[in-house]
Amino acid sequence: MDNTVSENNNSQHRSTERVVLILEFLTETENSGKTLTEIANYLNAPKSSILPILRTLVSYGYLHYNPIVMQYFLGYKLYEIGTKYVGDSNMDDVIFQIMYNFASANDVTLIMGELIAGDVLVVQRVDPFEKLRLYRAVGRRIPAYADAAGKILLAEKSDADVMRLYPEGLTAITPKTITNPSVLFESLDATRQTGVAVSNEESTMYVRSVAVPIKKHDVTCYGLEACFSIFDYTEEKERKILYELYELKGRIEGFLKMQ
């Protein structure tokens, strides 16, 4: 199919047609994003003409841009329109479904938690295969310093404020739990710099977790972590999970804007 937009198309405005073709192109690729170059090549158009359109679609929420991989994905506004069209306004169900799809595709357990005092309260858990022995049912609390989602939330605070949450010190949950405040501060500083937190058997033996922040109106309100067995761990697997977790983060944050 020739996707070049005619210069003299009287029935359709060229930029409008490009918007439609961009959305259709990204819909066809499902969960895979596309770079500016790939989109421009698909449309047989110069990148300088396509970039302003993409930026506009991102600013209005119709596309989501992942700066790490420099790819564009379908945005939350399209899901909002879709759910209104089918008469389903329950965003919690929609968020659960996209989390379930992610967990199934990546063979991980997904947990979303919020900070309550010095603990992470589990507000959502998705575990399609139930492979891990994680004692983290919805409503359960776990010390935030021993959890990847917890570290994401603690990283929003100063080191002094963090220690005020633990007047009796950092208690070990496993042999690998961080109990030295200085080591915890180093871990939180790394999280502040990268936007990613890691827990390696610190709350559950043989389980590694990586987490990213979930923001609502520019305020971090949840930590979202993917948990998997250390026996399944490879650097490549973790990079892939983080890449897709970042995309999932953008989609969830888009839905939260509507609440």
C-alpha positions in Angstrom: 0.0 0.0 0.0 1.3 3.5 -0.9 0.9 5.6 2.2 2.1 8.8 0.5 -0.5 11.6 1.0 -1.4 13.4 -2.2 -0.4 17.0 -2.5 -3.6 17.9 -4.2 -6.2 15.9 -2.2 -9.3 18.1 -2.2 -11.3 15.7 0.0 -8.9 15.3 2.8 -6.5 17.7 4.5 -2.9 16.3 4.3 -2.1 16.7 7.9 -5.4 15.2 9.0 -4.8 12.2 6.8 -1.3 11.8 8.2 -2.8 11.7 11.8 -5.2 8.9 10.8 -2.4 6.9 9.1 -0.1 7.3 12.1 -2.8 6.0 14.5 -3.6 3.1 12.2 0.1 2.2 11.8 0.6 2.1 15.6 -2.6 0.2 16.1 -1.4 -2.5 13.6 1.8 -2.9 15.7 -0.2 -3.5 18.9 2.2 -3.1 21.9 5.3 -2.3 19.8 6.3 1.3 19.5 7.7 3.0 16.4 10.5 5.6 16.0 10.1 8.9 14.1 12.1 7.4 11.3 9.9 4.3 11.0 6.7 6.4 11.0 8.1 8.9 8.4 9.2 6.0 6.2 5.8 4.4 6.5 4.2 7.6 5.3 6.8 8.3 2.7 7.2 11.8 4.3 10.1 13.8 5.6 10.7 13.6 9.4 10.6 17.4 9.6 6.9 17.2 8.5 5.9 14.3 10.8 7.6 15.4 14.0 5.3 18.4 14.7 2.3 16.1 14.2 3.7 13.5 16.6 4.5 16.2 19.2 0.9 17.5 19.0 -0.6 14.0 19.4 1.6 13.4 22.5 0.7 16.8 24.1 -3.0 15.9 23.8 -2.5 12.3 25.1 -3.3 10.5 21.8 0.3 9.2 21.7 2.8 8.4 24.4 6.5 9.0 23.8 9.1 6.8 25.5 12.4 8.9 25.6 14.5 5.9 26.6 13.9 4.0 23.4 12.7 7.0 21.4 9.5 5.3 20.3 5.9 6.4 20.0 3.0 4.3 21.4 -0.8 4.7 21.4 -1.8 7.1 24.2 -4.4 7.1 27.0 -6.8 9.3 25.2 -7.5 6.6 22.6 -8.3 4.2 25.4 -10.5 6.8 27.1 -12.5 7.2 23.9 -12.6 3.5 23.3 -13.9 2.7 26.8 -16.6 5.5 26.5 -17.6 4.0 23.1 -18.2 0.5 24.6 -19.8 2.0 27.7 -17.1 0.9 30.1 -16.0 3.7 32.4 -14.5 1.5 35.1 -10.9 2.5 34.9 -9.8 0.1 37.6 -10.9 -2.8 35.5 -9.1 -1.4 32.5 -5.9 -0.9 34.5 -6.1 -4.4 35.9 -6.5 -5.8 32.4 -3.4 -4.1 30.9 -1.4 -5.1 34.0 -2.6 -8.7 33.5 -1.6 -8.6 29.8 1.9 -7.3 30.8 2.3 -9.9 33.6 1.3 -12.7 31.2 3.5 -11.6 28.4 6.6 -11.2 30.6 6.0 -14.1 33.0 6.2 -11.9 36.1 4.1 -10.9 39.1 3.0 -7.2 39.1 2.4 -5.4 42.3 1.3 -1.8 42.8 1.7 -0.3 46.3 1.4 3.0 48.1 3.4 4.3 51.1 1.7 4.2 54.4 4.0 5.4 57.2 7.1 3.3 56.6 5.3 0.4 54.8 4.2 -0.3 51.3 0.5 -1.2 51.2 -0.4 -3.5 48.3 -3.3 -2.0 46.4 -3.1 -4.2 43.4 -1.5 -7.6 42.5 -1.6 -9.4 39.2 -0.1 -12.9 39.2 -1.4 -15.0 36.2 0.8 -18.0 36.8 1.3 -17.9 40.6 4.9 -19.1 40.3 6.3 -17.1 43.1 5.7 -17.5 46.8 5.0 -13.9 47.5 3.1 -13.1 50.7 1.8 -9.9 49.3 -2.0 -10.1 48.9 -3.9 -6.9 48.4 -4.1 -5.1 51.7 -0.9 -6.6 53.0 1.9 -4.3 54.2 5.7 -4.7 54.0 8.5 -2.5 55.1 9.2 -0.1 52.3 13.0 -0.2 52.6 13.0 -4.0 51.7 10.8 -3.6 48.6 11.5 -2.2 45.1 8.1 -0.4 45.0 8.8 0.9 48.5 12.2 2.2 47.5 10.7 4.1 44.7 8.4 5.9 47.1 11.0 6.4 49.8 13.3 8.0 47.1 10.8 10.9 47.1 11.8 11.8 50.6 15.1 13.1 52.1 17.3 10.6 53.9 16.4 12.3 57.2 12.7 11.9 56.6 13.2 8.3 55.6 14.9 7.5 58.9 12.2 9.2 60.9 9.9 6.5 59.5 12.0 3.9 61.3 12.8 5.1 64.8 13.7 1.5 65.8 16.0 1.0 62.8 15.9 -1.3 59.8 14.8 -4.8 60.7 15.9 -7.7 58.5 13.3 -9.7 56.8 15.7 -11.9 54.9 19.5 -12.3 55.1 19.8 -9.9 52.2 17.6 -7.1 53.7 19.4 -3.8 53.9 19.7 -2.9 57.6 22.5 -0.3 57.3 21.1 3.2 56.8 24.1 4.3 54.8 23.6 1.4 52.3 19.9 2.2 52.1 20.7 5.9 51.3 23.1 4.8 48.5 20.3 2.6 47.1 17.8 5.5 47.3 20.2 7.9 45.7 20.7 5.5 42.8 16.9 5.3 42.4 16.6 9.1 42.4 19.2 9.2 39.6 17.8 6.4 37.4 14.1 6.4 38.2 14.3 2.7 38.8 14.5 0.7 42.1 15.7 -2.8 42.6 15.2 -5.3 45.4 17.3 -8.5 45.2 15.9 -11.1 47.7 15.5 -8.3 50.3 11.9 -9.1 51.2 11.5 -12.6 49.7 14.3 -15.1 49.1 14.9 -16.1 45.5 12.8 -13.2 44.2 14.2 -10.1 42.4 12.0 -7.0 41.8 12.3 -3.9 39.7 10.1 -0.9 40.1 9.1 2.4 38.6 7.1 5.3 40.0 3.5 5.9 39.0 2.5 9.6 39.1 -0.9 11.3 39.2 -0.9 15.0 38.4 2.9 15.0 38.6 2.9 13.5 42.1 4.3 10.0 42.8 1.5 8.1 44.3 2.3 4.4 43.7 5.3 2.2 43.1 4.8 -0.4 40.3 7.1 -3.4 40.5 7.6 -6.5 38.5 8.8 -9.6 40.5 10.5 -12.7 39.1 12.6 -15.6 40.2 16.3 -15.0 40.5 16.7 -18.3 38.6 15.1 -16.6 35.6 17.2 -13.5 35.9 19.4 -12.3 33.1 20.5 -8.7 32.3 18.7 -8.9 29.0 15.5 -10.1 30.6 15.6 -7.3 33.2 16.3 -4.7 30.5 13.3 -6.0 28.5 11.0 -5.9 31.6 12.1 -2.3 32.5 11.6 -1.2 28.9 8.0 -2.5 28.9 7.4 -1.5 32.5 8.2 2.1 31.5 5.6 1.9 28.7 3.0 0.4 31.1 3.8 3.2 33.5 2.8 5.7 30.8 -0.4 4.0 30.1 -1.5 3.7 33.7 -0.6 7.3 34.4 -2.8 8.3 31.4 -5.7 6.5 32.9 -5.1 8.0 36.3 -5.4 11.5 34.8 -9.0 10.6 34.0 -10.0 9.8 37.6 
